[in-house]
Amino acid sequence: MIKNIIINISIIFSVLFSSVYNEGDIVSLIHQNQTFSVCSGDYYLEEIKLSDFNGELNGGHNTIIMIDMSASW
């Protein structure tokens, strides 16, 4: 009984928290304009948006970025 509950909860959470984007997808403008606080790193502002690196939105300055998402829970 408990095993079935755990399996069902796992399936529900995997569907609810699945990723929106896959490799090769284009990030929507709504998601590009979301601001995120910079906790550490060498960015010159305290907040960052993906649209800061989009050449069509930032005055023609195309940028390649690499995002490393990590947590120490």
mmCIF file of the N, C-alpha and C atoms, coordinates in Angstrom:
data_MODEL
# 
_entry.id   MODEL 
# 
loop_
_atom_site.group_PDB 
_atom_site.id 
_atom_site.type_symbol 
_atom_site.label_atom_id 
_atom_site.label_alt_id 
_atom_site.label_comp_id 
_atom_site.label_asym_id 
_atom_site.label_entity_id 
_atom_site.label_seq_id 
_atom_site.pdbx_PDB_ins_code 
_atom_site.Cartn_x 
_atom_site.Cartn_y 
_atom_site.Cartn_z 
_atom_site.occupancy 
_atom_site.B_iso_or_equiv 
_atom_site.pdbx_formal_charge 
_atom_site.auth_seq_id 
_atom_site.auth_comp_id 
_atom_site.auth_asym_id 
_atom_site.auth_atom_id 
_atom_site.pdbx_PDB_model_num 
ATOM 1   N N  . MET A 1 1  ? 0.820  -1.193 0.000   1.00 0.00 ? 1  MET A N  1 
ATOM 2   C CA . MET A 1 1  ? 0.000  0.000  0.000   1.00 0.00 ? 1  MET A CA 1 
ATOM 3   C C  . MET A 1 1  ? 0.864  1.257  0.000   1.00 0.00 ? 1  MET A C  1 
ATOM 4   N N  . ILE A 1 2  ? 1.805  1.336  0.912   1.00 0.00 ? 2  ILE A N  1 
ATOM 5   C CA . ILE A 1 2  ? 2.673  2.507  0.990   1.00 0.00 ? 2  ILE A CA 1 
ATOM 6   C C  . ILE A 1 2  ? 3.540  2.615  -0.259  1.00 0.00 ? 2  ILE A C  1 
ATOM 7   N N  . LYS A 1 3  ? 3.966  1.472  -0.767  1.00 0.00 ? 3  LYS A N  1 
ATOM 8   C CA . LYS A 1 3  ? 4.785  1.469  -1.983  1.00 0.00 ? 3  LYS A CA 1 
ATOM 9   C C  . LYS A 1 3  ? 4.008  2.067  -3.154  1.00 0.00 ? 3  LYS A C  1 
ATOM 10  N N  . ASN A 1 4  ? 2.729  1.737  -3.289  1.00 0.00 ? 4  ASN A N  1 
ATOM 11  C CA . ASN A 1 4  ? 1.894  2.290  -4.357  1.00 0.00 ? 4  ASN A CA 1 
ATOM 12  C C  . ASN A 1 4  ? 1.718  3.796  -4.204  1.00 0.00 ? 4  ASN A C  1 
ATOM 13  N N  . ILE A 1 5  ? 1.550  4.256  -2.979  1.00 0.00 ? 5  ILE A N  1 
ATOM 14  C CA . ILE A 1 5  ? 1.407  5.690  -2.726  1.00 0.00 ? 5  ILE A CA 1 
ATOM 15  C C  . ILE A 1 5  ? 2.680  6.419  -3.125  1.00 0.00 ? 5  ILE A C  1 
ATOM 16  N N  . ILE A 1 6  ? 3.827  5.885  -2.756  1.00 0.00 ? 6  ILE A N  1 
ATOM 17  C CA . ILE A 1 6  ? 5.103  6.513  -3.098  1.00 0.00 ? 6  ILE A CA 1 
ATOM 18  C C  . ILE A 1 6  ? 5.299  6.547  -4.610  1.00 0.00 ? 6  ILE A C  1 
ATOM 19  N N  . ILE A 1 7  ? 4.965  5.477  -5.288  1.00 0.00 ? 7  ILE A N  1 
ATOM 20  C CA . ILE A 1 7  ? 5.092  5.442  -6.752  1.00 0.00 ? 7  ILE A CA 1 
ATOM 21  C C  . ILE A 1 7  ? 4.162  6.465  -7.396  1.00 0.00 ? 7  ILE A C  1 
ATOM 22  N N  . ASN A 1 8  ? 2.926  6.542  -6.929  1.00 0.00 ? 8  ASN A N  1 
ATOM 23  C CA . ASN A 1 8  ? 1.979  7.513  -7.481  1.00 0.00 ? 8  ASN A CA 1 
ATOM 24  C C  . ASN A 1 8  ? 2.432  8.945  -7.241  1.00 0.00 ? 8  ASN A C  1 
ATOM 25  N N  . ILE A 1 9  ? 2.915  9.237  -6.058  1.00 0.00 ? 9  ILE A N  1 
ATOM 26  C CA . ILE A 1 9  ? 3.411  10.580 -5.761  1.00 0.00 ? 9  ILE A CA 1 
ATOM 27  C C  . ILE A 1 9  ? 4.614  10.905 -6.636  1.00 0.00 ? 9  ILE A C  1 
ATOM 28  N N  . SER A 1 10 ? 5.498  9.949  -6.847  1.00 0.00 ? 10 SER A N  1 
ATOM 29  C CA . SER A 1 10 ? 6.666  10.166 -7.705  1.00 0.00 ? 10 SER A CA 1 
ATOM 30  C C  . SER A 1 10 ? 6.257  10.477 -9.135  1.00 0.00 ? 10 SER A C  1 
ATOM 31  N N  . ILE A 1 11 ? 5.279  9.764  -9.641  1.00 0.00 ? 11 ILE A N  1 
ATOM 32  C CA . ILE A 1 11 ? 4.800  10.011 -11.008 1.00 0.00 ? 11 ILE A CA 1 
ATOM 33  C C  . ILE A 1 11 ? 4.165  11.393 -11.113 1.00 0.00 ? 11 ILE A C  1 
ATOM 34  N N  . ILE A 1 12 ? 3.366  11.760 -10.135 1.00 0.00 ? 12 ILE A N  1 
ATOM 35  C CA . ILE A 1 12 ? 2.717  13.075 -10.150 1.00 0.00 ? 12 ILE A CA 1 
ATOM 36  C C  . ILE A 1 12 ? 3.757  14.186 -10.114 1.00 0.00 ? 12 ILE A C  1 
ATOM 37  N N  . PHE A 1 13 ? 4.756  14.072 -9.236  1.00 0.00 ? 13 PHE A N  1 
ATOM 38  C CA . PHE A 1 13 ? 5.781  15.103 -9.149  1.00 0.00 ? 13 PHE A CA 1 
ATOM 39  C C  . PHE A 1 13 ? 6.635  15.169 -10.404 1.00 0.00 ? 13 PHE A C  1 
ATOM 40  N N  . SER A 1 14 ? 6.909  14.037 -11.028 1.00 0.00 ? 14 SER A N  1 
ATOM 41  C CA . SER A 1 14 ? 7.721  14.063 -12.243 1.00 0.00 ? 14 SER A CA 1 
ATOM 42  C C  . SER A 1 14 ? 6.983  14.753 -13.381 1.00 0.00 ? 14 SER A C  1 
ATOM 43  N N  . VAL A 1 15 ? 5.668  14.630 -13.427 1.00 0.00 ? 15 VAL A N  1 
ATOM 44  C CA . VAL A 1 15 ? 4.885  15.316 -14.455 1.00 0.00 ? 15 VAL A CA 1 
ATOM 45  C C  . VAL A 1 15 ? 4.764  16.800 -14.130 1.00 0.00 ? 15 VAL A C  1 
ATOM 46  N N  . LEU A 1 16 ? 4.519  17.131 -12.873 1.00 0.00 ? 16 LEU A N  1 
ATOM 47  C CA . LEU A 1 16 ? 4.336  18.528 -12.490 1.00 0.00 ? 16 LEU A CA 1 
ATOM 48  C C  . LEU A 1 16 ? 5.609  19.350 -12.625 1.00 0.00 ? 16 LEU A C  1 
ATOM 49  N N  . PHE A 1 17 ? 6.747  18.760 -12.322 1.00 0.00 ? 17 PHE A N  1 
ATOM 50  C CA . PHE A 1 17 ? 7.993  19.504 -12.318 1.00 0.00 ? 17 PHE A CA 1 
ATOM 51  C C  . PHE A 1 17 ? 8.893  19.160 -13.499 1.00 0.00 ? 17 PHE A C  1 
ATOM 52  N N  . SER A 1 18 ? 8.318  18.695 -14.581 1.00 0.00 ? 18 SER A N  1 
ATOM 53  C CA . SER A 1 18 ? 9.130  18.386 -15.756 1.00 0.00 ? 18 SER A CA 1 
ATOM 54  C C  . SER A 1 18 ? 9.574  19.688 -16.419 1.00 0.00 ? 18 SER A C  1 
ATOM 55  N N  . SER A 1 19 ? 10.617 19.610 -17.205 1.00 0.00 ? 19 SER A N  1 
ATOM 56  C CA . SER A 1 19 ? 11.174 20.813 -17.814 1.00 0.00 ? 19 SER A CA 1 
ATOM 57  C C  . SER A 1 19 ? 10.272 21.326 -18.927 1.00 0.00 ? 19 SER A C  1 
ATOM 58  N N  . VAL A 1 20 ? 10.310 22.635 -19.120 1.00 0.00 ? 20 VAL A N  1 
ATOM 59  C CA . VAL A 1 20 ? 9.512  23.287 -20.147 1.00 0.00 ? 20 VAL A CA 1 
ATOM 60  C C  . VAL A 1 20 ? 10.228 23.221 -21.487 1.00 0.00 ? 20 VAL A C  1 
ATOM 61  N N  . TYR A 1 21 ? 11.539 23.327 -21.459 1.00 0.00 ? 21 TYR A N  1 
ATOM 62  C CA . TYR A 1 21 ? 12.325 23.401 -22.681 1.00 0.00 ? 21 TYR A CA 1 
ATOM 63  C C  . TYR A 1 21 ? 13.164 22.150 -22.879 1.00 0.00 ? 21 TYR A C  1 
ATOM 64  N N  . ASN A 1 22 ? 13.400 21.841 -24.129 1.00 0.00 ? 22 ASN A N  1 
ATOM 65  C CA . ASN A 1 22 ? 14.301 20.768 -24.515 1.00 0.00 ? 22 ASN A CA 1 
ATOM 66  C C  . ASN A 1 22 ? 15.447 21.364 -25.320 1.00 0.00 ? 22 ASN A C  1 
ATOM 67  N N  . GLU A 1 23 ? 16.440 20.566 -25.592 1.00 0.00 ? 23 GLU A N  1 
ATOM 68  C CA . GLU A 1 23 ? 17.586 21.021 -26.368 1.00 0.00 ? 23 GLU A CA 1 
ATOM 69  C C  . GLU A 1 23 ? 17.118 21.519 -27.733 1.00 0.00 ? 23 GLU A C  1 
ATOM 70  N N  . GLY A 1 24 ? 17.586 22.711 -28.109 1.00 0.00 ? 24 GLY A N  1 
ATOM 71  C CA . GLY A 1 24 ? 17.240 23.296 -29.398 1.00 0.00 ? 24 GLY A CA 1 
ATOM 72  C C  . GLY A 1 24 ? 16.025 24.199 -29.371 1.00 0.00 ? 24 GLY A C  1 
ATOM 73  N N  . ASP A 1 25 ? 15.299 24.253 -28.261 1.00 0.00 ? 25 ASP A N  1 
ATOM 74  C CA . ASP A 1 25 ? 14.135 25.123 -28.162 1.00 0.00 ? 25 ASP A CA 1 
ATOM 75  C C  . ASP A 1 25 ? 14.564 26.571 -28.013 1.00 0.00 ? 25 ASP A C  1 
ATOM 76  N N  . ILE A 1 26 ? 13.676 27.488 -28.379 1.00 0.00 ? 26 ILE A N  1 
ATOM 77  C CA . ILE A 1 26 ? 13.924 28.920 -28.230 1.00 0.00 ? 26 ILE A CA 1 
ATOM 78  C C  . ILE A 1 26 ? 13.189 29.391 -26.981 1.00 0.00 ? 26 ILE A C  1 
ATOM 79  N N  . VAL A 1 27 ? 13.887 30.112 -26.121 1.00 0.00 ? 27 VAL A N  1 
ATOM 80  C CA . VAL A 1 27 ? 13.306 30.606 -24.869 1.00 0.00 ? 27 VAL A CA 1 
ATOM 81  C C  . VAL A 1 27 ? 12.347 31.747 -25.197 1.00 0.00 ? 27 VAL A C  1 
ATOM 82  N N  . SER A 1 28 ? 11.148 31.701 -24.647 1.00 0.00 ? 28 SER A N  1 
ATOM 83  C CA . SER A 1 28 ? 10.132 32.722 -24.930 1.00 0.00 ? 28 SER A CA 1 
ATOM 84  C C  . SER A 1 28 ? 10.556 34.072 -24.353 1.00 0.00 ? 28 SER A C  1 
ATOM 85  N N  . LEU A 1 29 ? 9.990  35.144 -24.903 1.00 0.00 ? 29 LEU A N  1 
ATOM 86  C CA . LEU A 1 29 ? 10.316 36.486 -24.417 1.00 0.00 ? 29 LEU A CA 1 
ATOM 87  C C  . LEU A 1 29 ? 9.880  36.684 -22.973 1.00 0.00 ? 29 LEU A C  1 
ATOM 88  N N  . ILE A 1 30 ? 8.790  36.058 -22.586 1.00 0.00 ? 30 ILE A N  1 
ATOM 89  C CA . ILE A 1 30 ? 8.336  36.160 -21.194 1.00 0.00 ? 30 ILE A CA 1 
ATOM 90  C C  . ILE A 1 30 ? 9.395  35.585 -20.257 1.00 0.00 ? 30 ILE A C  1 
ATOM 91  N N  . HIS A 1 31 ? 9.940  34.428 -20.605 1.00 0.00 ? 31 HIS A N  1 
ATOM 92  C CA . HIS A 1 31 ? 10.968 33.815 -19.767 1.00 0.00 ? 31 HIS A CA 1 
ATOM 93  C C  . HIS A 1 31 ? 12.289 34.565 -19.864 1.00 0.00 ? 31 HIS A C  1 
ATOM 94  N N  . GLN A 1 32 ? 12.592 35.168 -21.020 1.00 0.00 ? 32 GLN A N  1 
ATOM 95  C CA . GLN A 1 32 ? 13.830 35.936 -21.155 1.00 0.00 ? 32 GLN A CA 1 
ATOM 96  C C  . GLN A 1 32 ? 13.814 37.186 -20.284 1.00 0.00 ? 32 GLN A C  1 
ATOM 97  N N  . ASN A 1 33 ? 12.639 37.738 -20.014 1.00 0.00 ? 33 ASN A N  1 
ATOM 98  C CA . ASN A 1 33 ? 12.550 38.975 -19.242 1.00 0.00 ? 33 ASN A CA 1 
ATOM 99  C C  . ASN A 1 33 ? 12.362 38.755 -17.747 1.00 0.00 ? 33 ASN A C  1 
ATOM 100 N N  . GLN A 1 34 ? 12.355 37.513 -17.285 1.00 0.00 ? 34 GLN A N  1 
ATOM 101 C CA . GLN A 1 34 ? 12.302 37.253 -15.845 1.00 0.00 ? 34 GLN A CA 1 
ATOM 102 C C  . GLN A 1 34 ? 13.644 37.627 -15.233 1.00 0.00 ? 34 GLN A C  1 
ATOM 103 N N  . THR A 1 35 ? 13.614 38.309 -14.103 1.00 0.00 ? 35 THR A N  1 
ATOM 104 C CA . THR A 1 35 ? 14.855 38.703 -13.435 1.00 0.00 ? 35 THR A CA 1 
ATOM 105 C C  . THR A 1 35 ? 15.213 37.692 -12.354 1.00 0.00 ? 35 THR A C  1 
ATOM 106 N N  . PHE A 1 36 ? 16.507 37.492 -12.208 1.00 0.00 ? 36 PHE A N  1 
ATOM 107 C CA . PHE A 1 36 ? 17.044 36.583 -11.198 1.00 0.00 ? 36 PHE A CA 1 
ATOM 108 C C  . PHE A 1 36 ? 18.142 37.315 -10.438 1.00 0.00 ? 36 PHE A C  1 
ATOM 109 N N  . SER A 1 37 ? 18.212 37.108 -9.135  1.00 0.00 ? 37 SER A N  1 
ATOM 110 C CA . SER A 1 37 ? 19.261 37.748 -8.351  1.00 0.00 ? 37 SER A CA 1 
ATOM 111 C C  . SER A 1 37 ? 20.569 36.982 -8.537  1.00 0.00 ? 37 SER A C  1 
ATOM 112 N N  . VAL A 1 38 ? 21.654 37.735 -8.577  1.00 0.00 ? 38 VAL A N  1 
ATOM 113 C CA . VAL A 1 38 ? 22.982 37.145 -8.737  1.00 0.00 ? 38 VAL A CA 1 
ATOM 114 C C  . VAL A 1 38 ? 23.572 36.967 -7.347  1.00 0.00 ? 38 VAL A C  1 
ATOM 115 N N  . CYS A 1 39 ? 23.756 35.721 -6.938  1.00 0.00 ? 39 CYS A N  1 
ATOM 116 C CA . CYS A 1 39 ? 24.286 35.433 -5.605  1.00 0.00 ? 39 CYS A CA 1 
ATOM 117 C C  . CYS A 1 39 ? 25.806 35.496 -5.588  1.00 0.00 ? 39 CYS A C  1 
ATOM 118 N N  . SER A 1 40 ? 26.421 35.026 -6.639  1.00 0.00 ? 40 SER A N  1 
ATOM 119 C CA . SER A 1 40 ? 27.874 35.079 -6.753  1.00 0.00 ? 40 SER A CA 1 
ATOM 120 C C  . SER A 1 40 ? 28.223 35.098 -8.227  1.00 0.00 ? 40 SER A C  1 
ATOM 121 N N  . GLY A 1 41 ? 29.398 35.548 -8.528  1.00 0.00 ? 41 GLY A N  1 
ATOM 122 C CA . GLY A 1 41 ? 29.815 35.614 -9.922  1.00 0.00 ? 41 GLY A CA 1 
ATOM 123 C C  . GLY A 1 41 ? 30.320 36.995 -10.273 1.00 0.00 ? 41 GLY A C  1 
ATOM 124 N N  . ASP A 1 42 ? 30.641 37.169 -11.537 1.00 0.00 ? 42 ASP A N  1 
ATOM 125 C CA . ASP A 1 42 ? 31.259 38.413 -11.988 1.00 0.00 ? 42 ASP A CA 1 
ATOM 126 C C  . ASP A 1 42 ? 30.316 39.268 -12.817 1.00 0.00 ? 42 ASP A C  1 
ATOM 127 N N  . TYR A 1 43 ? 29.026 39.178 -12.605 1.00 0.00 ? 43 TYR A N  1 
ATOM 128 C CA . TYR A 1 43 ? 28.091 40.008 -13.362 1.00 0.00 ? 43 TYR A CA 1 
ATOM 129 C C  . TYR A 1 43 ? 28.042 41.383 -12.721 1.00 0.00 ? 43 TYR A C  1 
ATOM 130 N N  . TYR A 1 44 ? 27.967 42.427 -13.531 1.00 0.00 ? 44 TYR A N  1 
ATOM 131 C CA . TYR A 1 44 ? 28.097 43.794 -13.028 1.00 0.00 ? 44 TYR A CA 1 
ATOM 132 C C  . TYR A 1 44 ? 26.830 44.335 -12.368 1.00 0.00 ? 44 TYR A C  1 
ATOM 133 N N  . LEU A 1 45 ? 25.713 43.644 -12.470 1.00 0.00 ? 45 LEU A N  1 
ATOM 134 C CA . LEU A 1 45 ? 24.478 44.060 -11.816 1.00 0.00 ? 45 LEU A CA 1 
ATOM 135 C C  . LEU A 1 45 ? 24.078 43.040 -10.758 1.00 0.00 ? 45 LEU A C  1 
ATOM 136 N N  . GLU A 1 46 ? 23.154 43.416 -9.877  1.00 0.00 ? 46 GLU A N  1 
ATOM 137 C CA . GLU A 1 46 ? 22.682 42.487 -8.852  1.00 0.00 ? 46 GLU A CA 1 
ATOM 138 C C  . GLU A 1 46 ? 21.594 41.560 -9.369  1.00 0.00 ? 46 GLU A C  1 
ATOM 139 N N  . GLU A 1 47 ? 20.984 41.925 -10.505 1.00 0.00 ? 47 GLU A N  1 
ATOM 140 C CA . GLU A 1 47 ? 19.963 41.082 -11.115 1.00 0.00 ? 47 GLU A CA 1 
ATOM 141 C C  . GLU A 1 47 ? 20.340 40.792 -12.553 1.00 0.00 ? 47 GLU A C  1 
ATOM 142 N N  . ILE A 1 48 ? 19.900 39.644 -13.055 1.00 0.00 ? 48 ILE A N  1 
ATOM 143 C CA . ILE A 1 48 ? 20.249 39.227 -14.407 1.00 0.00 ? 48 ILE A CA 1 
ATOM 144 C C  . ILE A 1 48 ? 18.991 38.752 -15.124 1.00 0.00 ? 48 ILE A C  1 
ATOM 145 N N  . LYS A 1 49 ? 18.913 39.034 -16.422 1.00 0.00 ? 49 LYS A N  1 
ATOM 146 C CA . LYS A 1 49 ? 17.842 38.548 -17.286 1.00 0.00 ? 49 LYS A CA 1 
ATOM 147 C C  . LYS A 1 49 ? 18.490 37.916 -18.507 1.00 0.00 ? 49 LYS A C  1 
ATOM 148 N N  . LEU A 1 50 ? 17.885 36.885 -19.050 1.00 0.00 ? 50 LEU A N  1 
ATOM 149 C CA . LEU A 1 50 ? 18.412 36.281 -20.269 1.00 0.00 ? 50 LEU A CA 1 
ATOM 150 C C  . LEU A 1 50 ? 18.333 37.249 -21.441 1.00 0.00 ? 50 LEU A C  1 
ATOM 151 N N  . SER A 1 51 ? 17.379 38.181 -21.413 1.00 0.00 ? 51 SER A N  1 
ATOM 152 C CA . SER A 1 51 ? 17.261 39.148 -22.500 1.00 0.00 ? 51 SER A CA 1 
ATOM 153 C C  . SER A 1 51 ? 18.455 40.099 -22.546 1.00 0.00 ? 51 SER A C  1 
ATOM 154 N N  . ASP A 1 52 ? 19.238 40.188 -21.460 1.00 0.00 ? 52 ASP A N  1 
ATOM 155 C CA . ASP A 1 52 ? 20.460 40.999 -21.472 1.00 0.00 ? 52 ASP A CA 1 
ATOM 156 C C  . ASP A 1 52 ? 21.463 40.470 -22.491 1.00 0.00 ? 52 ASP A C  1 
ATOM 157 N N  . PHE A 1 53 ? 21.354 39.200 -22.864 1.00 0.00 ? 53 PHE A N  1 
ATOM 158 C CA . PHE A 1 53 ? 22.306 38.565 -23.765 1.00 0.00 ? 53 PHE A CA 1 
ATOM 159 C C  . PHE A 1 53 ? 21.730 38.323 -25.157 1.00 0.00 ? 53 PHE A C  1 
ATOM 160 N N  . ASN A 1 54 ? 20.495 38.727 -25.398 1.00 0.00 ? 54 ASN A N  1 
ATOM 161 C CA . ASN A 1 54 ? 19.830 38.535 -26.685 1.00 0.00 ? 54 ASN A CA 1 
ATOM 162 C C  . ASN A 1 54 ? 20.138 39.726 -27.579 1.00 0.00 ? 54 ASN A C  1 
ATOM 163 N N  . GLY A 1 55 ? 20.822 39.496 -28.680 1.00 0.00 ? 55 GLY A N  1 
ATOM 164 C CA . GLY A 1 55 ? 21.226 40.565 -29.587 1.00 0.00 ? 55 GLY A CA 1 
ATOM 165 C C  . GLY A 1 55 ? 20.070 41.338 -30.185 1.00 0.00 ? 55 GLY A C  1 
ATOM 166 N N  . GLU A 1 56 ? 18.913 40.717 -30.330 1.00 0.00 ? 56 GLU A N  1 
ATOM 167 C CA . GLU A 1 56 ? 17.753 41.414 -30.875 1.00 0.00 ? 56 GLU A CA 1 
ATOM 168 C C  . GLU A 1 56 ? 17.131 42.365 -29.861 1.00 0.00 ? 56 GLU A C  1 
ATOM 169 N N  . LEU A 1 57 ? 17.422 42.173 -28.591 1.00 0.00 ? 57 LEU A N  1 
ATOM 170 C CA . LEU A 1 57 ? 16.805 42.987 -27.546 1.00 0.00 ? 57 LEU A CA 1 
ATOM 171 C C  . LEU A 1 57 ? 17.773 43.940 -26.860 1.00 0.00 ? 57 LEU A C  1 
ATOM 172 N N  . ASN A 1 58 ? 19.077 43.739 -27.003 1.00 0.00 ? 58 ASN A N  1 
ATOM 173 C CA . ASN A 1 58 ? 20.033 44.555 -26.255 1.00 0.00 ? 58 ASN A CA 1 
ATOM 174 C C  . ASN A 1 58 ? 20.876 45.467 -27.140 1.00 0.00 ? 58 ASN A C  1 
ATOM 175 N N  . GLY A 1 59 ? 20.416 45.766 -28.328 1.00 0.00 ? 59 GLY A N  1 
ATOM 176 C CA . GLY A 1 59 ? 21.149 46.685 -29.190 1.00 0.00 ? 59 GLY A CA 1 
ATOM 177 C C  . GLY A 1 59 ? 22.143 46.009 -30.118 1.00 0.00 ? 59 GLY A C  1 
ATOM 178 N N  . GLY A 1 60 ? 22.007 44.739 -30.361 1.00 0.00 ? 60 GLY A N  1 
ATOM 179 C CA . GLY A 1 60 ? 22.863 44.049 -31.320 1.00 0.00 ? 60 GLY A CA 1 
ATOM 180 C C  . GLY A 1 60 ? 24.107 43.409 -30.754 1.00 0.00 ? 60 GLY A C  1 
ATOM 181 N N  . HIS A 1 61 ? 24.221 43.306 -29.437 1.00 0.00 ? 61 HIS A N  1 
ATOM 182 C CA . HIS A 1 61 ? 25.389 42.681 -28.808 1.00 0.00 ? 61 HIS A CA 1 
ATOM 183 C C  . HIS A 1 61 ? 25.077 41.212 -28.522 1.00 0.00 ? 61 HIS A C  1 
ATOM 184 N N  . ASN A 1 62 ? 25.330 40.352 -29.515 1.00 0.00 ? 62 ASN A N  1 
ATOM 185 C CA . ASN A 1 62 ? 25.083 38.920 -29.334 1.00 0.00 ? 62 ASN A CA 1 
ATOM 186 C C  . ASN A 1 62 ? 26.107 38.337 -28.377 1.00 0.00 ? 62 ASN A C  1 
ATOM 187 N N  . THR A 1 63 ? 25.656 37.480 -27.494 1.00 0.00 ? 63 THR A N  1 
ATOM 188 C CA . THR A 1 63 ? 26.521 36.896 -26.480 1.00 0.00 ? 63 THR A CA 1 
ATOM 189 C C  . THR A 1 63 ? 26.218 35.412 -26.348 1.00 0.00 ? 63 THR A C  1 
ATOM 190 N N  . ILE A 1 64 ? 27.255 34.624 -26.183 1.00 0.00 ? 64 ILE A N  1 
ATOM 191 C CA . ILE A 1 64 ? 27.095 33.209 -25.868 1.00 0.00 ? 64 ILE A CA 1 
ATOM 192 C C  . ILE A 1 64 ? 27.314 33.056 -24.372 1.00 0.00 ? 64 ILE A C  1 
ATOM 193 N N  . ILE A 1 65 ? 26.374 32.399 -23.696 1.00 0.00 ? 65 ILE A N  1 
ATOM 194 C CA . ILE A 1 65 ? 26.495 32.231 -22.250 1.00 0.00 ? 65 ILE A CA 1 
ATOM 195 C C  . ILE A 1 65 ? 26.429 30.755 -21.894 1.00 0.00 ? 65 ILE A C  1 
ATOM 196 N N  . MET A 1 66 ? 27.019 30.418 -20.771 1.00 0.00 ? 66 MET A N  1 
ATOM 197 C CA . MET A 1 66 ? 26.918 29.074 -20.214 1.00 0.00 ? 66 MET A CA 1 
ATOM 198 C C  . MET A 1 66 ? 26.367 29.215 -18.800 1.00 0.00 ? 66 MET A C  1 
ATOM 199 N N  . ILE A 1 67 ? 25.309 28.511 -18.505 1.00 0.00 ? 67 ILE A N  1 
ATOM 200 C CA . ILE A 1 67 ? 24.665 28.605 -17.201 1.00 0.00 ? 67 ILE A CA 1 
ATOM 201 C C  . ILE A 1 67 ? 24.947 27.329 -16.430 1.00 0.00 ? 67 ILE A C  1 
ATOM 202 N N  . ASP A 1 68 ? 25.544 27.475 -15.264 1.00 0.00 ? 68 ASP A N  1 
ATOM 203 C CA . ASP A 1 68 ? 25.815 26.338 -14.384 1.00 0.00 ? 68 ASP A CA 1 
ATOM 204 C C  . ASP A 1 68 ? 24.879 26.461 -13.194 1.00 0.00 ? 68 ASP A C  1 
ATOM 205 N N  . MET A 1 69 ? 23.892 25.595 -13.130 1.00 0.00 ? 69 MET A N  1 
ATOM 206 C CA . MET A 1 69 ? 22.926 25.619 -12.042 1.00 0.00 ? 69 MET A CA 1 
ATOM 207 C C  . MET A 1 69 ? 23.350 24.587 -11.007 1.00 0.00 ? 69 MET A C  1 
ATOM 208 N N  . SER A 1 70 ? 23.618 25.035 -9.794  1.00 0.00 ? 70 SER A N  1 
ATOM 209 C CA . SER A 1 70 ? 24.007 24.102 -8.747  1.00 0.00 ? 70 SER A CA 1 
ATOM 210 C C  . SER A 1 70 ? 23.433 24.569 -7.414  1.00 0.00 ? 70 SER A C  1 
ATOM 211 N N  . ALA A 1 71 ? 23.236 23.626 -6.523  1.00 0.00 ? 71 ALA A N  1 
ATOM 212 C CA . ALA A 1 71 ? 22.715 23.930 -5.196  1.00 0.00 ? 71 ALA A CA 1 
ATOM 213 C C  . ALA A 1 71 ? 23.427 23.048 -4.184  1.00 0.00 ? 71 ALA A C  1 
ATOM 214 N N  . SER A 1 72 ? 23.563 23.562 -2.980  1.00 0.00 ? 72 SER A N  1 
ATOM 215 C CA . SER A 1 72 ? 24.200 22.783 -1.911  1.00 0.00 ? 72 SER A CA 1 
ATOM 216 C C  . SER A 1 72 ? 23.194 22.601 -0.776  1.00 0.00 ? 72 SER A C  1 
ATOM 217 N N  . TRP A 1 73 ? 22.195 21.789 -1.019  1.00 0.00 ? 73 TRP A N  1 
ATOM 218 C CA . TRP A 1 73 ? 21.159 21.554 -0.023  1.00 0.00 ? 73 TRP A CA 1 
ATOM 219 C C  . TRP A 1 73 ? 21.664 20.554 0.939   1.00 0.00 ? 73 TRP A C  1 
# 
